[in-house]
Amino acid sequence: MAFAADTSEPSDVETLTATAGDKEVTLKWSVATDDTGVKGYKVFWGLTPVVNPGESYAFDKDVENVLEYKLTGLENGKKYYFSVVAYDEAGNESISWAPEASATPSVNPETGSDTTAPQVSSAEATNKEEVKVVFSEAVALPATDPKTEFSIENQETFEPLEVVKAEIFADDATEKTVLLTTEPQKADTEYKLTVNIGIKDKAGNNIISGTSDSALFTGSAEAKPSGDTTSPKLISIEALDSEHLVAQFDEAIVLSLDPAENFKIVLESDATKTLEVRGVELGKSDSGIENASALITTATQTDLNYIVTVLGLKDMTGNTIKAADASKIFKGAGESTITPPETTSEESTEEVEEVEEISEYVSSFLAKKAYEAGKYNVNLTWKLVADATTKIESQKIYMSTDKGSKYNLKTTLGPEAKSYKVEGLNPGEYWFKLTTIDKQGKESKGVITKIILSETGPGILGLLLVSVGVGGIVGRRKK
């Protein structure tokens, strides 16, 4: 039985458009590349957008090796969200989603679908650190680092003006205005703003390069108003592993001298049982805002639900977080409180989904993740029945990156092996299968364990952890 050795993923699909019709949507996307060649593409869709790592779409379809596909049987009047990934002969898939597109099928597709690209209508410096950019229609910013979609150049010296932050202007209900925060401008100096193709309208149409993607404005001498009265909000909380959480906020925050005072964690089922906070470090949030995420080191979690409450935390202008915006629930990533498996302080046990068939020689099969040298490693461990080593000749480990559709052989082990490390994995979902070969050469159907490696993990777990007593240190971001 032959197994492909290819473990390299195809490149991401960079562009995707969606055009609505009557109960149908036509999707078109750019070609992906792969070291052994792209075999095909999978289309994903649903009624809700995918925003956070680990989320997926409700439906998917393998459309084979095409760059255009028409989805039929959709419901008119409902907005659908779409994405695409590429896959190769070995079953490896693109690491990231294609840029999400959306469309609303209509009985009259001529008026029911939007195929017009947004344009830059104007740009104006409202003070020496802020620029309002007005578009021809409502736009959507990328979820990750939207400021990189805007560039500003001094027209006299051709030097770039750094864009520090980009956000939809809250006072514009039409969502046509984007507020840019910049480094201090030079008064009465002409600047050219250019918008990149990552900016889309609500129908998923990308802005088009050319004259419609730029505007001129004059630098202002006015100081930026200090009238920020909006309190920070806790957007999300996620367990990265059994001893680390990442909290995302909507703006930059400031920690207390003892960061442990800012975070209280208790069991949802018993508020008298607290989870100790051992360290906190600030970094860049998923939306690209510096000091708007917190990597929290905790005592070892269980697999139960916890409530995180943020206490006394402030933004950069001194506004304190409100109680209504300061609490979230997360599921611990630690050991089960019912049947705890073996683990170490540097690893977190994922929930194991059992099997196609219970092997007569293998009684358990677990996958544990660890982050080392910029990549994920997965430690596989298993238990053999008492007399297994006398009845089997060898054992084999297989891995699948397409949820079990195809497995590639990773290694062949001796009859007494009870562990194996798979190194250098990227974020994604992995299935592992352990089979045994008996003395007659017969291979068992095997047992399967599955694990999801979060996209948030590597970027944030790579940070240098900070002792609680040190206070607020600042740091980095995820892709």
Summary of the structure (lengths in Angstrom):
residues: 479
radius of gyration: 25.7
end to end distance: 38.2
largest distance: 85.5
contacts: 1535
relative contact order: 0.11
helix: 6%
strand: 44%
